[in-house]
């Protein structure tokens, strides 16, 4: 910062303290949320019992295919819900990152202007 202001001795202006703290908190929140998005989420499992399988074994191929398709649709619905949660978390992280950059810009403007 001393290089930007071309001063040999630099002290951070009090007017910039709050802006820097807010910027650090916003960027830390964005980083934490971004890390959270990278963790795998449980997508749920379908419960198929041995009785279900033995019942389907006796069914016609089209009925068995319909049962398997129903299970796959349940899995797809669970995956969509979990992915929607990840998208929401990532959007909040992006907004926090942008807010942190704006707050940091205001802090730097306060420093240069003082």
Rosetta constraint file for C-alpha pairs under 8 A:
AtomPair CA 1 CA 5 HARMONIC 6.33 0.50
AtomPair CA 1 CA 10 HARMONIC 7.55 0.50
AtomPair CA 2 CA 6 HARMONIC 5.68 0.50
AtomPair CA 2 CA 7 HARMONIC 5.33 0.50
AtomPair CA 2 CA 8 HARMONIC 6.49 0.50
AtomPair CA 2 CA 9 HARMONIC 6.91 0.50
AtomPair CA 2 CA 10 HARMONIC 5.55 0.50
AtomPair CA 3 CA 7 HARMONIC 6.78 0.50
AtomPair CA 4 CA 112 HARMONIC 7.66 0.50
AtomPair CA 5 CA 111 HARMONIC 7.95 0.50
AtomPair CA 5 CA 112 HARMONIC 6.15 0.50
AtomPair CA 12 CA 16 HARMONIC 6.98 0.50
AtomPair CA 12 CA 17 HARMONIC 7.35 0.50
AtomPair CA 12 CA 111 HARMONIC 7.11 0.50
AtomPair CA 13 CA 17 HARMONIC 6.93 0.50
AtomPair CA 13 CA 110 HARMONIC 7.82 0.50
AtomPair CA 13 CA 111 HARMONIC 6.32 0.50
AtomPair CA 13 CA 114 HARMONIC 7.30 0.50
AtomPair CA 14 CA 18 HARMONIC 7.90 0.50
AtomPair CA 15 CA 19 HARMONIC 7.79 0.50
AtomPair CA 15 CA 110 HARMONIC 6.75 0.50
AtomPair CA 16 CA 20 HARMONIC 6.15 0.50
AtomPair CA 16 CA 107 HARMONIC 4.92 0.50
AtomPair CA 16 CA 108 HARMONIC 7.52 0.50
AtomPair CA 16 CA 110 HARMONIC 5.85 0.50
AtomPair CA 16 CA 111 HARMONIC 6.46 0.50
AtomPair CA 17 CA 21 HARMONIC 6.24 0.50
AtomPair CA 17 CA 107 HARMONIC 7.67 0.50
AtomPair CA 18 CA 22 HARMONIC 6.08 0.50
AtomPair CA 19 CA 23 HARMONIC 6.06 0.50
AtomPair CA 19 CA 103 HARMONIC 5.67 0.50
AtomPair CA 19 CA 104 HARMONIC 6.62 0.50
AtomPair CA 19 CA 106 HARMONIC 6.87 0.50
AtomPair CA 19 CA 107 HARMONIC 5.20 0.50
AtomPair CA 20 CA 24 HARMONIC 6.10 0.50
AtomPair CA 20 CA 103 HARMONIC 6.99 0.50
AtomPair CA 20 CA 104 HARMONIC 6.06 0.50
AtomPair CA 20 CA 107 HARMONIC 5.92 0.50
AtomPair CA 21 CA 25 HARMONIC 6.20 0.50
AtomPair CA 22 CA 26 HARMONIC 6.11 0.50
AtomPair CA 22 CA 100 HARMONIC 7.19 0.50
AtomPair CA 22 CA 103 HARMONIC 6.75 0.50
AtomPair CA 23 CA 27 HARMONIC 6.11 0.50
AtomPair CA 23 CA 99 HARMONIC 7.33 0.50
AtomPair CA 23 CA 100 HARMONIC 4.27 0.50
AtomPair CA 23 CA 101 HARMONIC 6.78 0.50
AtomPair CA 23 CA 102 HARMONIC 7.77 0.50
AtomPair CA 23 CA 103 HARMONIC 5.05 0.50
AtomPair CA 23 CA 104 HARMONIC 5.36 0.50
AtomPair CA 24 CA 28 HARMONIC 6.00 0.50
AtomPair CA 24 CA 100 HARMONIC 6.80 0.50
AtomPair CA 25 CA 29 HARMONIC 6.09 0.50
AtomPair CA 25 CA 100 HARMONIC 7.60 0.50
AtomPair CA 26 CA 30 HARMONIC 6.21 0.50
AtomPair CA 26 CA 96 HARMONIC 5.29 0.50
AtomPair CA 26 CA 97 HARMONIC 6.35 0.50
AtomPair CA 26 CA 99 HARMONIC 6.56 0.50
AtomPair CA 26 CA 100 HARMONIC 4.84 0.50
AtomPair CA 27 CA 31 HARMONIC 6.17 0.50
AtomPair CA 27 CA 96 HARMONIC 6.43 0.50
AtomPair CA 27 CA 97 HARMONIC 5.28 0.50
AtomPair CA 27 CA 99 HARMONIC 7.99 0.50
AtomPair CA 27 CA 100 HARMONIC 5.19 0.50
AtomPair CA 27 CA 101 HARMONIC 7.81 0.50
AtomPair CA 28 CA 32 HARMONIC 6.16 0.50
AtomPair CA 29 CA 33 HARMONIC 6.15 0.50
AtomPair CA 29 CA 93 HARMONIC 7.06 0.50
AtomPair CA 29 CA 96 HARMONIC 6.69 0.50
AtomPair CA 29 CA 97 HARMONIC 7.98 0.50
AtomPair CA 30 CA 34 HARMONIC 6.06 0.50
AtomPair CA 30 CA 92 HARMONIC 7.57 0.50
AtomPair CA 30 CA 93 HARMONIC 4.27 0.50
AtomPair CA 30 CA 94 HARMONIC 6.64 0.50
AtomPair CA 30 CA 95 HARMONIC 7.88 0.50
AtomPair CA 30 CA 96 HARMONIC 5.22 0.50
AtomPair CA 30 CA 97 HARMONIC 5.31 0.50
AtomPair CA 31 CA 35 HARMONIC 6.22 0.50
AtomPair CA 31 CA 93 HARMONIC 7.19 0.50
AtomPair CA 31 CA 97 HARMONIC 7.99 0.50
AtomPair CA 32 CA 36 HARMONIC 6.18 0.50
AtomPair CA 33 CA 37 HARMONIC 6.27 0.50
AtomPair CA 33 CA 89 HARMONIC 6.41 0.50
AtomPair CA 33 CA 90 HARMONIC 6.85 0.50
AtomPair CA 33 CA 92 HARMONIC 7.75 0.50
AtomPair CA 33 CA 93 HARMONIC 5.48 0.50
AtomPair CA 34 CA 38 HARMONIC 6.71 0.50
AtomPair CA 34 CA 89 HARMONIC 7.72 0.50
AtomPair CA 34 CA 90 HARMONIC 6.30 0.50
AtomPair CA 34 CA 93 HARMONIC 6.13 0.50
AtomPair CA 35 CA 39 HARMONIC 7.04 0.50
AtomPair CA 37 CA 86 HARMONIC 5.73 0.50
AtomPair CA 37 CA 89 HARMONIC 6.70 0.50
AtomPair CA 37 CA 90 HARMONIC 6.54 0.50
AtomPair CA 41 CA 82 HARMONIC 6.85 0.50
AtomPair CA 42 CA 82 HARMONIC 7.77 0.50
AtomPair CA 43 CA 75 HARMONIC 7.41 0.50
AtomPair CA 43 CA 78 HARMONIC 5.64 0.50
AtomPair CA 43 CA 79 HARMONIC 5.33 0.50
AtomPair CA 43 CA 82 HARMONIC 6.42 0.50
AtomPair CA 44 CA 75 HARMONIC 7.06 0.50
AtomPair CA 44 CA 78 HARMONIC 6.24 0.50
AtomPair CA 44 CA 79 HARMONIC 7.83 0.50
AtomPair CA 45 CA 75 HARMONIC 6.88 0.50
AtomPair CA 46 CA 71 HARMONIC 6.58 0.50
AtomPair CA 46 CA 74 HARMONIC 7.29 0.50
AtomPair CA 46 CA 75 HARMONIC 6.88 0.50
AtomPair CA 48 CA 52 HARMONIC 6.14 0.50
AtomPair CA 48 CA 53 HARMONIC 7.14 0.50
AtomPair CA 49 CA 53 HARMONIC 6.48 0.50
AtomPair CA 50 CA 54 HARMONIC 6.14 0.50
AtomPair CA 51 CA 55 HARMONIC 6.08 0.50
AtomPair CA 52 CA 56 HARMONIC 6.18 0.50
AtomPair CA 53 CA 57 HARMONIC 6.00 0.50
AtomPair CA 54 CA 58 HARMONIC 6.79 0.50
AtomPair CA 55 CA 59 HARMONIC 6.83 0.50
AtomPair CA 56 CA 60 HARMONIC 7.97 0.50
AtomPair CA 56 CA 63 HARMONIC 7.57 0.50
AtomPair CA 56 CA 64 HARMONIC 5.47 0.50
AtomPair CA 56 CA 67 HARMONIC 7.73 0.50
AtomPair CA 57 CA 64 HARMONIC 7.33 0.50
AtomPair CA 59 CA 63 HARMONIC 5.89 0.50
AtomPair CA 59 CA 64 HARMONIC 5.95 0.50
AtomPair CA 60 CA 64 HARMONIC 6.24 0.50
AtomPair CA 61 CA 65 HARMONIC 6.00 0.50
AtomPair CA 62 CA 66 HARMONIC 6.16 0.50
AtomPair CA 63 CA 67 HARMONIC 6.30 0.50
AtomPair CA 64 CA 68 HARMONIC 6.28 0.50
AtomPair CA 65 CA 69 HARMONIC 6.03 0.50
AtomPair CA 66 CA 70 HARMONIC 6.14 0.50
AtomPair CA 67 CA 71 HARMONIC 6.46 0.50
AtomPair CA 68 CA 72 HARMONIC 6.28 0.50
AtomPair CA 69 CA 73 HARMONIC 6.14 0.50
AtomPair CA 70 CA 74 HARMONIC 6.37 0.50
AtomPair CA 71 CA 75 HARMONIC 6.37 0.50
AtomPair CA 72 CA 76 HARMONIC 6.12 0.50
AtomPair CA 73 CA 77 HARMONIC 6.15 0.50
AtomPair CA 74 CA 78 HARMONIC 6.36 0.50
AtomPair CA 75 CA 79 HARMONIC 6.20 0.50
AtomPair CA 76 CA 80 HARMONIC 6.17 0.50
AtomPair CA 77 CA 81 HARMONIC 6.38 0.50
AtomPair CA 78 CA 82 HARMONIC 6.36 0.50
AtomPair CA 79 CA 83 HARMONIC 6.04 0.50
AtomPair CA 80 CA 84 HARMONIC 6.04 0.50
AtomPair CA 81 CA 85 HARMONIC 6.43 0.50
AtomPair CA 82 CA 86 HARMONIC 6.42 0.50
AtomPair CA 83 CA 87 HARMONIC 6.15 0.50
AtomPair CA 84 CA 88 HARMONIC 6.20 0.50
AtomPair CA 85 CA 89 HARMONIC 6.24 0.50
AtomPair CA 86 CA 90 HARMONIC 6.08 0.50
AtomPair CA 87 CA 91 HARMONIC 6.11 0.50
AtomPair CA 88 CA 92 HARMONIC 6.27 0.50
AtomPair CA 89 CA 93 HARMONIC 6.19 0.50
AtomPair CA 90 CA 94 HARMONIC 6.17 0.50
AtomPair CA 91 CA 95 HARMONIC 6.26 0.50
AtomPair CA 92 CA 96 HARMONIC 6.13 0.50
AtomPair CA 93 CA 97 HARMONIC 6.12 0.50
AtomPair CA 94 CA 98 HARMONIC 6.20 0.50
AtomPair CA 95 CA 99 HARMONIC 6.07 0.50
AtomPair CA 96 CA 100 HARMONIC 6.06 0.50
AtomPair CA 97 CA 101 HARMONIC 6.30 0.50
AtomPair CA 98 CA 102 HARMONIC 6.25 0.50
AtomPair CA 99 CA 103 HARMONIC 6.10 0.50
AtomPair CA 100 CA 104 HARMONIC 6.03 0.50
AtomPair CA 101 CA 105 HARMONIC 6.09 0.50
AtomPair CA 102 CA 106 HARMONIC 6.30 0.50
AtomPair CA 103 CA 107 HARMONIC 6.24 0.50
AtomPair CA 104 CA 108 HARMONIC 6.23 0.50
AtomPair CA 105 CA 109 HARMONIC 6.16 0.50
AtomPair CA 106 CA 110 HARMONIC 6.16 0.50
AtomPair CA 107 CA 111 HARMONIC 6.30 0.50
AtomPair CA 108 CA 112 HARMONIC 6.16 0.50
AtomPair CA 109 CA 113 HARMONIC 5.87 0.50
AtomPair CA 110 CA 114 HARMONIC 6.18 0.50
